[in-house]
Amino acid sequence: MTTPADENALYTSRSGAGFTLGRQLYQRVNQPVVVWAVAPSGVEIAAAAAEAMRCRFDVVVSAHVRLDDSQVVGAMAEDAEAVLDPVFAPKFSSLEMLEQAIDRSRRAIKQERLLFRGQRNLRDVSGSTVVIVDGHVTSPWKLLAAVKCAESMGPSQVVVAVAVSTQPVQSMIRRRRLEFVCPSVVMDVKGHPRPFGDAQDPSAERLRSIVVARQAA
């Protein structure tokens, strides 16, 4: 039974959002396809999308680049170079701080990779369409970092697909001339207060994502 709190959700569950996304993608992308989940927030959605599309599934690990606890200036994914916000123009005096922030992100990625993929590298995607999937996106940087990582591996095409996006994120991704698929675009820069009807506990979501990543991949 749906609880009153769930009535305002855009999707009944993350897996439901993934199947919706998969159905939309099925007719829009060329085979062969591999779906990349942005860990941890895109894993459950991407796994369901891959199941709906009957295609391969993998998990890409990325991290924001933060100069401090609040200022996000970009992101990086796997071993690819960082993608930085073009609005961010570091002064010479802050270059060392930026390098330290990038090093912190690189270490975080290595730790997350062990949880979500163990010692395994990303599988080969050369000649395939890579669909990069996330859930509720209010910042483009992890997606763009994953795109940069994918592009370095020789795919035939890279597509960005998310369940819920803000309008500014959509605009920024499309300005990069990337194909963008999103069933639910919201105007509020903070996103939607209740995108998914299932549990919103970040710790529980993270644990489920690790389990799903290990099982599905």
Backbone torsions as a table, in degrees:
resi	resn	phi	psi	omega
1	MET	NA	138.0	179.2
2	THR	-76.8	130.1	178.7
3	THR	-82.3	158.6	178.7
4	PRO	-54.5	-35.2	-179.3
5	ALA	-65.1	-26.1	-176.7
6	ASP	-82.7	-14.3	-175.0
7	GLU	-64.5	-24.6	-180.0
8	ASN	-94.6	0.7	-179.5
9	ALA	-71.9	144.3	177.1
10	LEU	-71.8	-34.4	178.8
11	TYR	-131.3	147.8	179.8
12	THR	-65.7	-30.1	-178.6
13	SER	-159.1	169.3	175.4
14	ARG	-66.8	-40.2	178.5
15	SER	-65.9	-36.5	176.4
16	GLY	-63.3	-39.7	176.4
17	ALA	-62.9	-38.7	179.3
18	GLY	-65.0	-41.7	178.3
19	PHE	-65.6	-39.5	175.6
20	THR	-60.1	-45.2	179.6
21	LEU	-64.2	-42.9	179.7
22	GLY	-60.8	-40.6	178.9
23	ARG	-64.5	-39.3	178.4
24	GLN	-68.1	-36.0	-176.9
25	LEU	-76.0	-29.7	-169.9
26	TYR	-53.4	-43.1	-177.8
27	GLN	-88.2	-2.2	-171.7
28	ARG	-109.9	-11.3	-176.4
29	VAL	-120.8	151.1	-179.5
30	ASN	-89.5	139.6	175.8
31	GLN	-77.0	155.0	-5.1
32	PRO	-75.7	153.0	-175.7
33	VAL	-123.9	141.4	167.9
34	VAL	-128.1	130.3	179.1
35	VAL	-94.4	126.3	174.1
36	TRP	-103.2	124.4	173.7
37	ALA	-90.4	131.0	171.8
38	VAL	-79.9	115.3	-176.6
39	ALA	-81.0	144.4	-6.0
40	PRO	-91.5	-16.0	-167.2
41	SER	-69.4	-20.5	-177.8
42	GLY	-101.5	-0.7	-169.0
43	VAL	-66.0	-53.8	-177.7
44	GLU	-61.7	-39.6	-178.9
45	ILE	-68.2	-45.2	-178.5
46	ALA	-65.8	-39.2	179.1
47	ALA	-61.6	-41.4	178.2
48	ALA	-68.6	-38.6	177.9
49	ALA	-63.7	-42.9	178.7
50	ALA	-63.4	-38.5	177.4
51	GLU	-64.4	-42.5	179.5
52	ALA	-64.7	-32.9	-179.0
53	MET	-91.3	-8.6	-178.3
54	ARG	55.1	52.3	-177.9
55	CYS	-131.1	176.4	-179.1
56	ARG	-71.4	157.8	-175.7
57	PHE	-135.8	140.9	174.6
58	ASP	-150.3	171.0	-177.2
59	VAL	-122.9	126.5	176.6
60	VAL	-106.1	135.2	-176.4
61	VAL	-106.7	126.5	179.6
62	SER	-135.0	168.1	179.9
63	ALA	-151.4	143.6	174.7
64	HIS	-68.7	149.6	170.8
65	VAL	-97.6	117.3	-175.8
66	ARG	-120.8	128.9	174.9
67	LEU	-75.2	-28.1	174.0
68	ASP	-147.8	-164.3	-176.6
69	ASP	-67.5	-16.6	-174.1
70	SER	-121.3	-29.8	-172.4
71	GLN	-86.8	103.6	176.4
72	VAL	-89.0	123.7	-178.3
73	VAL	-114.7	3.3	179.1
74	GLY	159.3	-159.1	179.5
75	ALA	-159.8	168.2	173.6
76	MET	-141.8	155.9	-179.1
77	ALA	-132.5	134.0	178.8
78	GLU	52.0	-127.9	-178.4
79	ASP	-103.6	10.1	-179.7
80	ALA	-75.7	163.1	177.8
81	GLU	-69.1	157.6	-179.2
82	ALA	-68.8	147.4	170.4
83	VAL	-104.3	119.6	-175.8
84	LEU	-109.4	147.6	176.7
85	ASP	-61.6	122.9	-179.3
86	PRO	-63.3	-19.5	177.1
87	VAL	-72.0	-26.3	-179.2
88	PHE	-76.7	119.6	-179.6
89	ALA	-124.9	88.4	-175.6
90	PRO	-67.1	138.9	173.9
91	LYS	-78.6	161.8	-178.3
92	PHE	-56.0	-36.5	-177.8
93	SER	-68.2	-19.5	-177.6
94	SER	-103.3	3.3	-179.3
95	LEU	-63.6	-38.2	178.0
96	GLU	-64.4	-39.3	177.6
97	MET	-62.9	-39.4	178.7
98	LEU	-64.9	-44.0	178.5
99	GLU	-60.8	-39.3	178.3
100	GLN	-65.3	-38.9	178.4
101	ALA	-64.6	-41.1	178.4
102	ILE	-65.0	-40.0	177.3
103	ASP	-63.0	-40.0	177.8
104	ARG	-62.4	-41.8	179.4
105	SER	-64.6	-40.9	179.8
106	ARG	-62.6	-41.3	178.6
107	ARG	-66.5	-40.1	178.9
108	ALA	-62.4	-39.3	179.2
109	ILE	-63.3	-43.6	179.8
110	LYS	-60.6	-40.4	179.3
111	GLN	-67.7	-44.4	179.9
112	GLU	-65.1	-37.0	-178.1
113	ARG	-61.0	-38.7	178.2
114	LEU	-63.0	-37.5	-180.0
115	LEU	-70.4	-42.9	-172.0
116	PHE	-91.9	-27.2	-178.6
117	ARG	-130.3	-3.0	-174.8
118	GLY	67.8	-136.9	-178.9
119	GLN	-90.4	-1.5	-174.4
120	ARG	-75.1	138.2	172.9
121	ASN	-80.0	166.6	172.3
122	LEU	-59.2	139.5	178.7
123	ARG	-71.5	156.2	-178.9
124	ASP	-60.4	134.1	178.5
125	VAL	-124.0	10.5	-177.5
126	SER	-59.4	132.2	-179.8
127	GLY	78.2	0.5	-179.2
128	SER	-105.0	160.8	168.5
129	THR	-84.6	123.5	177.4
130	VAL	-100.6	121.1	176.3
131	VAL	-106.1	114.1	-178.0
132	ILE	-93.6	119.3	-170.0
133	VAL	-116.5	135.0	172.0
134	ASP	-137.9	175.1	-173.8
135	GLY	-96.4	-87.8	-176.9
136	HIS	-110.1	107.2	-168.3
137	VAL	-113.0	119.7	175.6
138	THR	-116.2	-3.6	177.2
139	SER	-138.1	134.7	-174.3
140	PRO	-84.6	-8.2	-162.2
141	TRP	-69.5	-39.9	177.3
142	LYS	-64.1	-39.5	177.5
143	LEU	-63.2	-45.9	-178.6
144	LEU	-67.0	-33.8	175.5
145	ALA	-66.0	-40.4	177.4
146	ALA	-65.3	-36.9	176.1
147	VAL	-60.5	-45.6	179.9
148	LYS	-61.1	-41.2	177.6
149	CYS	-62.6	-46.3	-179.1
150	ALA	-63.0	-43.3	-177.4
151	GLU	-61.7	-27.5	180.0
152	SER	-75.4	-7.4	-175.0
153	MET	-106.1	8.5	172.7
154	GLY	76.2	38.7	177.0
155	PRO	-75.4	163.9	175.2
156	SER	-78.7	-27.2	-178.3
157	GLN	-160.9	150.4	173.2
158	VAL	-124.2	128.5	179.9
159	VAL	-123.0	137.3	175.3
160	VAL	-102.5	127.9	-178.1
161	ALA	-136.8	125.2	179.4
162	VAL	-134.6	152.2	-179.2
163	ALA	-71.7	-44.2	-178.5
164	VAL	-138.0	132.2	179.6
165	SER	-137.6	154.0	169.4
166	THR	-84.2	158.3	-180.0
167	GLN	-62.5	-40.0	177.2
168	PRO	-61.4	-37.9	177.7
169	VAL	-64.5	-45.3	177.6
170	GLN	-56.3	-46.6	-178.6
171	SER	-62.5	-42.1	-177.5
172	MET	-67.1	-40.6	179.8
173	ILE	-67.6	-41.3	180.0
174	ARG	-69.5	-28.3	175.0
175	ARG	-64.8	-23.0	176.7
176	ARG	-82.6	6.6	-179.8
177	ARG	61.5	36.8	175.6
178	LEU	-100.9	142.3	173.8
179	GLU	-72.0	131.5	-173.5
180	PHE	-128.4	125.6	-179.7
181	VAL	-120.6	122.1	179.9
182	CYS	-153.3	114.8	-180.0
183	PRO	-69.0	-23.6	-173.7
184	SER	-133.6	102.7	177.2
185	VAL	-108.3	125.6	-177.7
186	VAL	-112.1	153.0	-175.9
187	MET	-82.9	-30.6	-177.9
188	ASP	-65.5	125.0	-178.0
189	VAL	-64.2	-18.0	177.6
190	LYS	-85.0	-5.2	179.7
191	GLY	88.6	-161.4	-178.8
192	HIS	-97.9	137.3	-177.3
193	PRO	-68.0	-23.2	-177.8
194	ARG	-144.2	73.4	-176.5
195	PRO	-68.3	-34.7	-175.0
196	PHE	-126.8	141.5	-175.7
197	GLY	-78.9	-17.7	179.3
198	ASP	-81.2	-177.7	-170.4
199	ALA	-54.9	139.8	-178.7
200	GLN	-104.6	10.3	-180.0
201	ASP	-69.9	114.8	-176.8
202	PRO	-58.4	-37.9	-179.7
203	SER	-65.6	-43.7	178.9
204	ALA	-66.9	-39.5	178.2
205	GLU	-62.3	-42.5	-179.6
206	ARG	-62.7	-44.7	179.8
207	LEU	-62.6	-44.9	177.7
208	ARG	-60.1	-39.9	-178.1
209	SER	-63.9	-40.6	178.6
210	ILE	-63.7	-44.1	-179.8
211	VAL	-63.9	-46.9	-179.1
212	VAL	-63.0	-41.8	179.9
213	ALA	-60.5	-44.4	-178.9
214	ARG	-68.0	-37.5	-178.4
215	GLN	-75.2	-45.3	-173.2
216	ALA	-74.6	-31.3	-177.0
217	ALA	-88.6	NA	NA
